[in-house]
């Protein structure tokens, strides 16, 4: 450190202030390091995700509905519990629009959704259409 001043007493005074400041900074840094808290092991584990797809399923013919289809995933991984489930359709139908979708079971043993698809009777459209269901289950550590 270069300290410019007149005479030694100003320089010695500044060196003393610098030393005290450095000691304070070291104390603050040491205190901050001691306050760091680690998460409990159960919270440090990443969530687990399971997913499944139904493959293409046909709608009913005309305005009729298809049978009820089921899609699900099995037991939660050991040490995990269900946190969130997501279900959606791709293809010709959306839940609530020519398709009915409902959660049939939700537990750590299994998550199951059911869906059925309505056909079309509009002019110029095929009377039967196809959609695929998708499910994603997010598990959190217990």
Buried (B, 14 or more C-beta within 10 A) or exposed (E): EEEEEEEEEEEEEBEEEEEEEEEEEEEEEEEEEEEEEEEEEEEEBEEBBBEBEBEEBBBBBEEEBBEEBEBBBEEBEEEBEBBEBEBBBEBBBEBEEBBBBEEBEBEEEBBBBBBBBBBBEEEEEEBBBBBBBBBBBBBBBE
